[in-house]
Amino acid sequence: PVPLMKLAKVGGGDVLMRNTVALGSTLALTDYGIDLLEGVIRDQFGRKGDEVVKKNMILAQSGYDFVKNNYPQGYQVKLSAKKDSSKTTDANIKVDKQLVLTGNEALGLGAIAAGMKFFAAYPMTPINGLLYYLAGVAEQVGFVYKQPEDEIAGINMAIGASFAGVRAMVATSGGGFSLMVEGTSLAGMIEQPVVIILGQRPGPATGLPTWTTQSDLHFALNAGQGEFPRLMLAPGDAEEAFYLTTVAFNLADKYQTPTFVLVDKFLSE
């Protein structure tokens, strides 16, 4: 038990800043150095000024000190920073650099690696992180990012881009994909490759945006009038999300048909 709210108030912060107290407390429990946190806080709050940065550091330190003073045994799992990959450990063992990614970021990186040149999506949990990531790198990487007025426009734009000769992708959740069904049928009819990221959350309809599920397989398999082939890929972790997204583009091109990557909120976020 750590009195997060009390420590936040004593430190002169508001209720939201108890999150910073909790972060400092967690670092203490896992025996991780708090010095690295200052850079993270400065990156996060620097635009709000030095005073906000300083206050958050004070609050993080208060949570850290509380745990060290009251729970010196800490937690059974201890953390330590990995050495740079250009260096070797004391045992002369090379340490590889690691990426810390959400599933959404891995999906985006996989699409970029596959040569995606057009992406359209209307915001919807749990794929919003994918939109945020791709919007931030579109100009640098060199692809078109489009946030359309709705999901109907999004998939039709992607089909048009694919018809014009570039690799295209859309992303949505169950309710949004409901609006994409006719477009999916169009892609099936004209044999147009398009990759569809389907981030699952509980339905029916708007359902529960903050919960996760894996219940849309039959929906995706049978969406659309008539019959046409479609491909289904379902990654189980961030690494698979990266690789299977690249595979999705290759399969879509090979078989000239809509190709789905099914994820859920837990993996996405």
C-alpha positions as a LaTeX table, in Angstrom:
\begin{tabular}{lrrr}
\hline
Residue & $x$ (\AA) & $y$ (\AA) & $z$ (\AA) \\
\hline
Pro1 & 0.00 & 0.00 & 0.00 \\
Val2 & 1.37 & 3.38 & $-1.09$ \\
Pro3 & $-0.69$ & 6.54 & $-0.35$ \\
Leu4 & $-0.43$ & 7.91 & $-3.88$ \\
Met5 & $-3.05$ & 10.65 & $-3.43$ \\
Lys6 & $-1.61$ & 11.82 & $-0.11$ \\
Leu7 & 1.94 & 11.97 & $-1.46$ \\
Ala8 & 0.75 & 13.88 & $-4.52$ \\
Lys9 & $-1.02$ & 16.48 & $-2.38$ \\
Val10 & 1.83 & 16.82 & 0.10 \\
Gly11 & 4.17 & 17.40 & $-2.83$ \\
Gly12 & 1.97 & 20.20 & $-4.13$ \\
Gly13 & 0.56 & 18.29 & $-7.07$ \\
Asp14 & $-3.00$ & 17.72 & $-8.24$ \\
Val15 & $-4.79$ & 14.35 & $-8.31$ \\
Leu16 & $-3.55$ & 13.52 & $-11.81$ \\
Met17 & 0.04 & 13.67 & $-10.61$ \\
Arg18 & $-0.48$ & 10.60 & $-8.45$ \\
Asn19 & 0.47 & 8.72 & $-11.63$ \\
Thr20 & 3.96 & 10.21 & $-11.36$ \\
Val21 & 4.10 & 9.17 & $-7.70$ \\
Ala22 & 3.09 & 5.65 & $-8.75$ \\
Leu23 & 5.84 & 5.56 & $-11.37$ \\
Gly24 & 8.47 & 6.53 & $-8.83$ \\
Ser25 & 7.12 & 3.91 & $-6.43$ \\
Thr26 & 7.28 & 1.22 & $-9.10$ \\
Leu27 & 10.89 & 2.02 & $-9.91$ \\
Ala28 & 11.74 & 1.63 & $-6.23$ \\
Leu29 & 9.93 & $-1.71$ & $-5.96$ \\
Thr30 & 11.83 & $-3.10$ & $-8.93$ \\
Asp31 & 15.11 & $-1.58$ & $-7.76$ \\
Tyr32 & 15.48 & 0.46 & $-10.96$ \\
Gly33 & 17.41 & 3.72 & $-10.85$ \\
Ile34 & 15.27 & 6.83 & $-10.70$ \\
Asp35 & 17.89 & 8.94 & $-12.47$ \\
Leu36 & 16.73 & 7.75 & $-15.88$ \\
Leu37 & 13.20 & 8.93 & $-15.13$ \\
Glu38 & 14.16 & 12.60 & $-15.32$ \\
Gly39 & 14.74 & 12.37 & $-19.06$ \\
Val40 & 11.38 & 10.67 & $-19.56$ \\
Ile41 & 9.56 & 13.33 & $-17.53$ \\
Arg42 & 11.35 & 16.12 & $-19.38$ \\
Asp43 & 10.36 & 14.60 & $-22.74$ \\
Gln44 & 6.76 & 14.24 & $-21.59$ \\
Phe45 & 6.23 & 17.56 & $-19.84$ \\
Gly46 & 8.99 & 19.81 & $-21.20$ \\
Arg47 & 6.58 & 21.80 & $-23.35$ \\
Lys48 & 4.69 & 22.77 & $-20.18$ \\
Gly49 & 7.75 & 24.43 & $-18.68$ \\
Asp50 & 10.51 & 23.71 & $-16.18$ \\
Glu51 & 8.21 & 24.21 & $-13.19$ \\
Val52 & 5.97 & 21.31 & $-14.23$ \\
Val53 & 9.00 & 19.11 & $-14.93$ \\
Lys54 & 10.48 & 19.94 & $-11.53$ \\
Lys55 & 7.21 & 19.25 & $-9.69$ \\
Asn56 & 6.79 & 15.88 & $-11.38$ \\
Met57 & 10.35 & 14.91 & $-10.49$ \\
Ile58 & 9.74 & 15.85 & $-6.84$ \\
Leu59 & 6.58 & 13.71 & $-6.80$ \\
Ala60 & 8.30 & 10.76 & $-8.45$ \\
Gln61 & 11.08 & 11.01 & $-5.87$ \\
Ser62 & 8.52 & 11.07 & $-3.04$ \\
Gly63 & 6.98 & 7.79 & $-4.26$ \\
Tyr64 & 10.45 & 6.30 & $-4.71$ \\
Asp65 & 11.59 & 7.31 & $-1.21$ \\
Phe66 & 8.36 & 6.10 & 0.42 \\
Val67 & 8.81 & 2.59 & $-0.95$ \\
Lys68 & 12.54 & 2.46 & $-0.16$ \\
Asn69 & 11.86 & 3.54 & 3.43 \\
Asn70 & 8.83 & 1.33 & 4.05 \\
Tyr71 & 9.41 & $-1.69$ & 1.81 \\
Pro72 & 13.19 & $-2.09$ & 1.61 \\
Gln73 & 12.81 & $-5.70$ & 0.51 \\
Gly74 & 11.22 & $-4.44$ & $-2.70$ \\
Tyr75 & 9.71 & $-6.80$ & $-5.23$ \\
Gln76 & 10.98 & $-10.21$ & $-6.33$ \\
Val77 & 11.59 & $-8.99$ & $-9.90$ \\
Lys78 & 14.50 & $-6.57$ & $-10.25$ \\
Leu79 & 15.17 & $-4.40$ & $-13.29$ \\
Ser80 & 18.38 & $-3.00$ & $-14.73$ \\
Ala81 & 19.23 & $-1.09$ & $-17.89$ \\
Lys82 & 20.76 & $-3.08$ & $-20.73$ \\
Lys83 & 24.17 & $-2.04$ & $-21.91$ \\
Asp84 & 24.56 & $-0.48$ & $-25.34$ \\
Ser85 & 24.84 & $-3.07$ & $-28.13$ \\
Ser86 & 28.14 & $-1.56$ & $-29.19$ \\
Lys87 & 29.62 & $-2.61$ & $-25.86$ \\
Thr88 & 30.05 & $-5.94$ & $-24.15$ \\
Thr89 & 29.02 & $-7.05$ & $-20.70$ \\
Asp90 & 31.42 & $-7.99$ & $-17.92$ \\
Ala91 & 31.16 & $-11.55$ & $-19.20$ \\
Asn92 & 32.23 & $-10.31$ & $-22.65$ \\
Ile93 & 28.78 & $-11.14$ & $-24.07$ \\
Lys94 & 27.31 & $-8.99$ & $-26.83$ \\
Val95 & 23.96 & $-7.42$ & $-25.86$ \\
Asp96 & 21.52 & $-6.79$ & $-28.70$ \\
Lys97 & 19.44 & $-3.63$ & $-28.77$ \\
Gln98 & 15.74 & $-4.20$ & $-28.18$ \\
Leu99 & 12.67 & $-2.31$ & $-29.38$ \\
Val100 & 9.89 & $-1.58$ & $-26.90$ \\
Leu101 & 6.74 & $-1.56$ & $-29.00$ \\
Thr102 & 2.99 & $-1.75$ & $-28.72$ \\
Gly103 & 1.24 & $-4.06$ & $-31.15$ \\
Asn104 & $-0.05$ & $-0.99$ & $-33.00$ \\
Glu105 & 3.47 & 0.33 & $-33.53$ \\
Ala106 & 4.61 & $-3.09$ & $-34.71$ \\
Leu107 & 1.76 & $-3.18$ & $-37.23$ \\
Gly108 & 2.80 & 0.24 & $-38.51$ \\
Leu109 & 6.45 & $-0.74$ & $-38.80$ \\
Gly110 & 5.48 & $-3.93$ & $-40.62$ \\
Ala111 & 3.40 & $-1.96$ & $-43.12$ \\
Ile112 & 6.29 & 0.44 & $-43.73$ \\
Ala113 & 8.72 & $-2.46$ & $-44.18$ \\
Ala114 & 6.31 & $-4.00$ & $-46.69$ \\
Gly115 & 6.34 & $-0.83$ & $-48.80$ \\
Met116 & 2.91 & 0.57 & $-47.94$ \\
Lys117 & 2.33 & 3.87 & $-49.75$ \\
Phe118 & $-1.26$ & 4.70 & $-48.73$ \\
Phe119 & $-3.02$ & 4.43 & $-45.38$ \\
Ala120 & $-6.53$ & 5.57 & $-44.50$ \\
Ala121 & $-8.34$ & 5.17 & $-41.19$ \\
Tyr122 & $-11.00$ & 6.83 & $-39.09$ \\
Pro123 & $-10.13$ & 6.86 & $-35.36$ \\
Met124 & $-11.52$ & 4.02 & $-33.28$ \\
Thr125 & $-10.25$ & 2.17 & $-30.23$ \\
Pro126 & $-8.11$ & 0.05 & $-30.16$ \\
Ile127 & $-6.29$ & 0.97 & $-33.39$ \\
Asn128 & $-5.83$ & 4.67 & $-32.56$ \\
Gly129 & $-2.20$ & 4.06 & $-31.61$ \\
Leu130 & $-1.56$ & 2.83 & $-35.16$ \\
Leu131 & $-3.03$ & 6.06 & $-36.56$ \\
Tyr132 & $-0.98$ & 8.15 & $-34.17$ \\
Tyr133 & 2.24 & 6.37 & $-35.10$ \\
Leu134 & 1.74 & 6.39 & $-38.87$ \\
Ala135 & 0.61 & 10.03 & $-38.92$ \\
Gly136 & 3.82 & 10.96 & $-37.14$ \\
Val137 & 6.16 & 9.27 & $-39.63$ \\
Ala138 & 4.26 & 9.55 & $-42.94$ \\
Glu139 & 6.15 & 12.55 & $-44.27$ \\
Gln140 & 9.52 & 11.25 & $-43.16$ \\
Val141 & 8.99 & 7.75 & $-44.58$ \\
Gly142 & 7.16 & 8.83 & $-47.73$ \\
Phe143 & 3.58 & 7.55 & $-47.82$ \\
Val144 & 0.14 & 9.15 & $-47.91$ \\
Tyr145 & $-1.71$ & 9.23 & $-44.59$ \\
Lys146 & $-5.39$ & 10.10 & $-44.87$ \\
Gln147 & $-7.95$ & 10.47 & $-42.09$ \\
Pro148 & $-11.25$ & 10.37 & $-44.00$ \\
Glu149 & $-14.69$ & 11.49 & $-42.91$ \\
Asp150 & $-15.74$ & 7.91 & $-42.13$ \\
Glu151 & $-14.79$ & 4.26 & $-42.62$ \\
Ile152 & $-16.76$ & 3.96 & $-45.88$ \\
Ala153 & $-14.60$ & 6.63 & $-47.47$ \\
Gly154 & $-11.47$ & 5.11 & $-45.94$ \\
Ile155 & $-11.73$ & 1.69 & $-47.55$ \\
Asn156 & $-12.86$ & 3.12 & $-50.89$ \\
Met157 & $-9.84$ & 5.45 & $-50.88$ \\
Ala158 & $-7.56$ & 2.50 & $-50.15$ \\
Ile159 & $-9.12$ & 0.44 & $-52.95$ \\
Gly160 & $-8.61$ & 3.39 & $-55.31$ \\
Ala161 & $-4.98$ & 3.75 & $-54.26$ \\
Ser162 & $-4.45$ & 0.02 & $-54.77$ \\
Phe163 & $-6.10$ & 0.22 & $-58.19$ \\
Ala164 & $-3.67$ & 3.03 & $-59.05$ \\
Gly165 & $-0.79$ & 0.68 & $-58.27$ \\
Val166 & 0.42 & 1.21 & $-54.70$ \\
Arg167 & 0.20 & $-0.96$ & $-51.59$ \\
Ala168 & $-2.69$ & 0.29 & $-49.43$ \\
Met169 & $-4.02$ & $-0.42$ & $-45.93$ \\
Val170 & $-6.93$ & 0.54 & $-43.70$ \\
Ala171 & $-7.45$ & $-0.03$ & $-39.98$ \\
Thr172 & $-10.59$ & $-0.11$ & $-37.85$ \\
Ser173 & $-12.54$ & $-1.97$ & $-35.17$ \\
Gly174 & $-15.77$ & $-3.96$ & $-35.36$ \\
Gly175 & $-18.19$ & $-1.07$ & $-35.62$ \\
Gly176 & $-16.03$ & 0.67 & $-38.19$ \\
Phe177 & $-15.56$ & $-2.50$ & $-40.21$ \\
Ser178 & $-19.34$ & $-2.84$ & $-40.33$ \\
Leu179 & $-19.24$ & 0.26 & $-42.53$ \\
Met180 & $-16.44$ & $-1.23$ & $-44.65$ \\
Val181 & $-18.31$ & $-4.38$ & $-45.61$ \\
Glu182 & $-19.60$ & $-3.11$ & $-48.96$ \\
Gly183 & $-16.14$ & $-1.78$ & $-49.82$ \\
Thr184 & $-14.64$ & $-5.13$ & $-48.90$ \\
Ser185 & $-17.06$ & $-6.79$ & $-51.31$ \\
Leu186 & $-16.00$ & $-4.31$ & $-54.00$ \\
Ala187 & $-12.34$ & $-5.25$ & $-53.47$ \\
Gly188 & $-13.33$ & $-8.93$ & $-53.69$ \\
Met189 & $-15.32$ & $-8.38$ & $-56.88$ \\
Ile190 & $-12.62$ & $-6.48$ & $-58.78$ \\
Glu191 & $-9.85$ & $-8.65$ & $-57.27$ \\
Gln192 & $-8.10$ & $-5.69$ & $-55.71$ \\
Pro193 & $-5.50$ & $-6.29$ & $-52.96$ \\
Val194 & $-6.02$ & $-4.27$ & $-49.78$ \\
Val195 & $-4.83$ & $-4.95$ & $-46.23$ \\
Ile196 & $-7.41$ & $-4.49$ & $-43.45$ \\
Ile197 & $-6.28$ & $-4.25$ & $-39.81$ \\
Leu198 & $-9.21$ & $-5.28$ & $-37.61$ \\
Gly199 & $-8.70$ & $-4.38$ & $-33.94$ \\
Gln200 & $-11.26$ & $-6.37$ & $-32.01$ \\
Arg201 & $-13.23$ & $-5.09$ & $-29.02$ \\
Pro202 & $-16.47$ & $-6.42$ & $-27.50$ \\
Gly203 & $-19.69$ & $-5.75$ & $-29.40$ \\
Pro204 & $-22.37$ & $-5.67$ & $-30.49$ \\
Ala205 & $-22.48$ & $-2.17$ & $-31.99$ \\
Thr206 & $-20.38$ & 0.37 & $-30.05$ \\
Gly207 & $-19.90$ & $-2.25$ & $-27.35$ \\
Leu208 & $-17.10$ & $-1.83$ & $-24.82$ \\
Pro209 & $-14.24$ & 0.29 & $-26.20$ \\
Thr210 & $-12.00$ & $-0.27$ & $-23.18$ \\
Trp211 & $-12.27$ & $-4.07$ & $-23.15$ \\
Thr212 & $-10.74$ & $-6.71$ & $-25.39$ \\
Thr213 & $-12.13$ & $-9.69$ & $-27.29$ \\
Gln214 & $-11.34$ & $-12.06$ & $-30.15$ \\
Ser215 & $-14.88$ & $-12.63$ & $-31.35$ \\
Asp216 & $-14.88$ & $-11.09$ & $-34.85$ \\
Leu217 & $-13.37$ & $-13.98$ & $-36.81$ \\
His218 & $-16.68$ & $-15.22$ & $-38.24$ \\
Phe219 & $-17.70$ & $-11.63$ & $-38.97$ \\
Ala220 & $-14.54$ & $-11.00$ & $-40.99$ \\
Leu221 & $-14.73$ & $-14.41$ & $-42.71$ \\
Asn222 & $-18.29$ & $-13.84$ & $-43.91$ \\
Ala223 & $-18.45$ & $-10.06$ & $-44.38$ \\
Gly224 & $-19.82$ & $-9.09$ & $-47.78$ \\
Gln225 & $-22.49$ & $-10.31$ & $-50.16$ \\
Gly226 & $-21.74$ & $-13.25$ & $-52.40$ \\
Glu227 & $-18.58$ & $-15.30$ & $-52.17$ \\
Phe228 & $-14.99$ & $-14.26$ & $-52.72$ \\
Pro229 & $-11.70$ & $-15.37$ & $-51.20$ \\
Arg230 & $-10.10$ & $-13.44$ & $-48.37$ \\
Leu231 & $-7.07$ & $-14.17$ & $-46.21$ \\
Met232 & $-6.89$ & $-14.09$ & $-42.40$ \\
Leu233 & $-3.77$ & $-13.56$ & $-40.30$ \\
Ala234 & $-3.81$ & $-13.37$ & $-36.49$ \\
Pro235 & $-0.57$ & $-12.37$ & $-34.74$ \\
Gly236 & $-0.11$ & $-13.38$ & $-31.12$ \\
Asp237 & 2.44 & $-10.78$ & $-30.02$ \\
Ala238 & 4.18 & $-7.61$ & $-31.20$ \\
Glu239 & 6.91 & $-9.48$ & $-33.08$ \\
Glu240 & 4.35 & $-11.51$ & $-35.02$ \\
Ala241 & 2.35 & $-8.32$ & $-35.63$ \\
Phe242 & 5.36 & $-6.88$ & $-37.45$ \\
Tyr243 & 6.16 & $-9.92$ & $-39.56$ \\
Leu244 & 2.58 & $-10.96$ & $-40.37$ \\
Thr245 & 1.75 & $-7.45$ & $-41.56$ \\
Thr246 & 4.53 & $-7.71$ & $-44.12$ \\
Val247 & 3.23 & $-11.16$ & $-45.07$ \\
Ala248 & $-0.30$ & $-9.73$ & $-45.42$ \\
Phe249 & 0.83 & $-7.30$ & $-48.12$ \\
Asn250 & 2.67 & $-10.04$ & $-50.00$ \\
Leu251 & $-0.29$ & $-12.42$ & $-49.86$ \\
Ala252 & $-2.75$ & $-9.70$ & $-50.86$ \\
Asp253 & $-0.66$ & $-8.96$ & $-53.95$ \\
Lys254 & $-0.12$ & $-12.62$ & $-54.80$ \\
Tyr255 & $-3.79$ & $-13.57$ & $-54.59$ \\
Gln256 & $-5.30$ & $-10.15$ & $-55.50$ \\
Thr257 & $-7.82$ & $-10.15$ & $-52.67$ \\
Pro258 & $-8.61$ & $-8.41$ & $-49.34$ \\
Thr259 & $-6.33$ & $-9.62$ & $-46.56$ \\
Phe260 & $-7.10$ & $-9.21$ & $-42.86$ \\
Val261 & $-4.80$ & $-8.90$ & $-39.86$ \\
Leu262 & $-6.86$ & $-9.65$ & $-36.75$ \\
Val263 & $-5.64$ & $-8.14$ & $-33.48$ \\
Asp264 & $-7.30$ & $-7.28$ & $-30.16$ \\
Lys265 & $-7.09$ & $-4.45$ & $-27.68$ \\
Phe266 & $-4.53$ & $-6.23$ & $-25.45$ \\
Leu267 & $-2.12$ & $-6.73$ & $-28.35$ \\
Ser268 & $-2.81$ & $-3.36$ & $-29.95$ \\
Glu269 & $-2.13$ & $-1.33$ & $-26.82$ \\
\hline
\end{tabular}
